[in-house]
Amino acid sequence: MAAASWYHRDISRVVAEELLAKAGRDGCFLVRDSESVSGAYALCLLFQRHVHTYRILPDDEGLLSVQTIQGIQAKCFRTLPDLIGAYQQPNNGLVTPLLYPVHRPGQAADEDSDGEDGRGGGHTASAVPAGGAGTGAWLSAPIAGRTHISQQLHQRLQEQVHSSPASDFMGFMAEYLNHHLQLDLEALRHGHPQLRHLSTALVTACRALHRRIDFTLAGLETLARVFDPPVSPRSPAREQVSPAWATAAPNLELLLNKISTVNHLLSSLEKKVLKSLQETVSRHNLALPCVAAAPPPTAKPLAVQSFEVKVGKLQRAALTVDVESGTVAITKKGSGSLEETIPQDKILQLIKYQSVQSKVRLVYDREPQRSLSRDFVFPNARKREAFCQLLQLMKIQHSNLDEPDLISVYVGTWNMGSTPPPRSLASWLTSRGLGRTQDETTACIPHDIYVIGTQENSLGDREWVEFLRASLKTLMAIDYRVVALQCLWSIKIVVLVKPEHERRISHVHTSSVKTGIANTLGNKGAVGVSFLFNGTSFGFINCHLASGSEKTHRRNQNYSDILRSLVLGDKRLSAFDLTLRFTHLFWFGDLNYRLDMDVQDILAHITKKEFETLLAVDQLNMEREKNKVFLRFNEGDISFPPTYRYERGSRDSYMWQKFKPTGVRINVPSWCDRILWKSHPETHVVCNSYGCTDDIVTSDHSPVFATFEVGVTSQFVPKQAPGSDPEPLACIEWESIEVIVKTASRSKCYIEFHSYCLEEAQRSGENTSQSCDIPGFLKLGWSAKSLPMLHPILPDLEYLGDQHLLLSIKGVESCESYGECCIAMKSMIGSMAQQFETFLFHRGEETGSMRGWMKVRVPKDRRSTRERLYEWISFEEDDAEPAADAPTCPKPPLQRLRYPNEALPLHDPWPWGDAEPSPPLLCRSRPRSLPEAAAGYTNPAYFIFEGVP
C-alpha cells in the first residue's frame, strides 16, 4: 500500500498553495511536513480562494493534535489518518471540513538515461524525499499502522539517510521500523526486553560484514604468522586450527567476537612487527640510518616584473614592480633612464577605466600636500590586471595589519571521467589555458584558499588529497593545510589553506546530499563545506546533477533538493534559505546543463568562436532567466569553448556520438562544468579569471577554474578602552516596512531579525496593515511602533559597516517563513533614514519583495574608520571628467513595490495606489554570459520595483 495520497511529505509552502489553487474547490486539503517544527505537520486547507494553514503538533506522549484554536477544545489522535478522518466532520474548529484530498502529483522516471556513469535501468521514483536505497517501500508504508514513536524514528532515519553512504543498511533498518518495531514494542510491554526482531534485522544487515571480517581476519593472521619467532626444526609443526566461529551460523554474539579478535590483532600487530625488526637489527648489527628532518619549504620570492606601457599619445615607458622591496619604478623606454621610483606607501589610489579595459590611473604622493595622477595604457586587459594584482599584493605584504582585509580564493571543478589524473595539474592549479586566464607574471602567485571539486573521481580520498597537496607544494613551495574533505561516492570536495591561515579557520561543517535515482544513489548529488575565516562566512558546494539534454527539469529539481537538504553554516540560521547563510557562497561542479541547438550548428559556432550565440541557448542561462535556479547568483563571462564532450587523449575534436545497445545517443558539446557565486550585498568579491585548461586530456571534460579576490573581516577590537562611564549605544531604527509575498494565505505575520551584531534574534509585532486585492499575493505593512529598535553589541562605525541583517517574514499561526532577505548596514548608517529595497527568497524560490526606511545611528565618538586594502582600487566609467558645475542626482522618490513572477502587466495601474506605475527602477541581474536584451521591459517576471525616475 502507498502512503496516504494527501500526505505530500516535505514540499514547500509555495508548492502546496499552488496545488490547492489548481484544485480550486473549497474544502480541498493536503498535509505536508512542517518547515518550522521537526516531526510536526502542516494541514493546508483551501476556503474562499485563500489557503489556511494549521499546525499538527505531537505532545509528550506522541499524540497528535491540531494547534489549539480559540474556543475549541484540542482533540488528540494516535495517528495522522485518524486526525484527518475526524476533521472531515463539520464543527471541529476549521474554516471548513476537510472534503477533497489533493493527491501527490506523479513523478516521471529520473534515471540518467545516457548512462554516463555506467548506471542505467529504468526506475520510477516513488513520492519520497531524498533518502537511502531501499527506502521506497518503508516510506510508502501505511501511515495508519504506525505509532507516533515509529513516525519519529522514521523521521530521524530519513534525516540520516541524506548523508549516509550505507544506503543498503538503511533499507534493512527501514524494513524493521515498518514491520517489526511494533512487535518488539509489544514484547517490551509484556516484560521481554530481548528485542528479538531487531536482532534478526541486524544479523541480516550485517551478513556482508561477516564475510568482510572473515577476509580481513585471514589476512591479519597470515601477516602475524610472518613475524612470529622462528620455529626450531625439532619443534613439532604447528597445526592450523580453525577457530570455533569459522563454521558457526552468523549471529550478533559471533559478530562481536570477530570484531574483538580484529581489534586484538590490530593492536598487537604493530608491536609484534616492531619487536621482530628490532631483533633483526640487533642480530645483524645493522645501523639504522639517521633521517634528518627536512627543512620546511619556504615560499618562492616573487620576481621583479616589468610592463611596457604607453604614457600619453606617443611616449612609451616601462613600469617595474618589485613586490619584495615595495616599489614601482617608471623608466623611459627610449633612453632607458629611470624617471621615478614610487614607494608603496605613497600610492594613494589605483583607478581602472571601464571604457578602456587596458588603461589605469595611478594616484600617488609626490610632494607634501600634493598628489599626482598619471595614466598608463597596457598592451591588453590581462597585463593591466596582472599589474593591479601585483600592486595589491605589494600593499598587503607591506601593510602593518595583524589580520588580512583581502584574500585570494581559487575554485576548480573537474569531471575526471573515472580515470586517474595526469602527473601534472600545473595548468589547472595556475589558471592557465583558455578563456579569461591568469597572466604569466601572476600565474604562480599562491592563493590563500584552494577549493577543488571533482566528479567521477576514482582515486581514494587520502590519495587524492595528498596528490593535490604535493602538486601545490611543487608549484608554490608551500605546504598547504587541509581544512576539510567531503565525499559522496566519486564526488569530492577538498579545501586547502596556507599554513598561516589555519588558525583563522573555525566552525567547519561538511554535508552531502544524494540526488541519484529516486534520491537514493550517490552517483549524483552534492558535497559541501562551510567555515568562518575570521569574521567572514564561506560556503562551497560541489555538485554533479542529472545528465542528458532532455533532463533540464530534473536538474532543476536536483538543485532544489540540494538547496533544501544540505546542512551547512550556522545552525541558528537553518530556517533561512541556504544562499543567505553565508557572506560568500560558491556553487560549482558538473551541472550538466546542455545547449539547445543542433550539433552541427554548435560545432560550426565553436569553430568560429561565436560563443555568445551558443550562450543564448545554454540551458543554465535560460533557466536562470526564468528564475528556476540560481536566483541572484553571478557567473564570470564565458570566453572559452564548451568543456564537454571531448575525445579523450586530445582537445582537437568533440566526441558527440555515444554508441549504446539501444542505438546512438547524441551528447552535444556543452558548458556542463560551471562556477557561480552569490555574496551578501555591499561586500567585496571580484572574479579575476574564469577559464579551462587545454592540455589535460585524460577525461572527456576539461578542468575549469576561477579565481577571486574576496574582502574579509576580522574580530573587531574597539580603539577605546572601556571606562567607568556607560558605553554609548548604536541603534537600528525602522520607520516602516512594506512587503508583498506570493501566497494565498491571509495569515497575520511578524518579522524576525538575525545578525551576528545582535546578542540574540529579535522579532517585530504583527503587521499593522494588510490587503490581498490581487489573487495569489498578500501585501503587509509594519509601522514604526510595531518594529523593534535594535542595539548592536558594538557601537563603532568601522564594525557596523561590515555587518548585515537577515530578515524573515513568518506567519503568526504557522511560524513558517514566507520569505527571507539580507540588508547591508553600511549604506544605512547616518542620522537620516535611508530607503532599502530587496527581494525575498525561500527554499531557492523568489517569494516576494520588501522595501522600507531605516537608519543606523552611531555615537559621535565612535565614527572613526579606516580604508580597507581593497578600497584603494576603484573604477571610472570613462575618460571624461565630470564638469565642475554638473548637477548632482537628487534623492530618488520612494519606490513602489511590484509583484514577482505572476505580476500584473506593466501597463496596468498600481493596484493600491493612486498613480500609474512608472518604468521599473531595479531589475534582476541577468546571467552575465548572456547578451543584453533589447531596450524595453516586456516581461514583468524580471522586475519587482517601480519608481519615478
Summary of the structure (lengths in Angstrom):
residues: 949
radius of gyration: 32.1
end to end distance: 61.1
largest distance: 111.8
contacts: 2966
relative contact order: 0.08
helix: 25%
strand: 29%
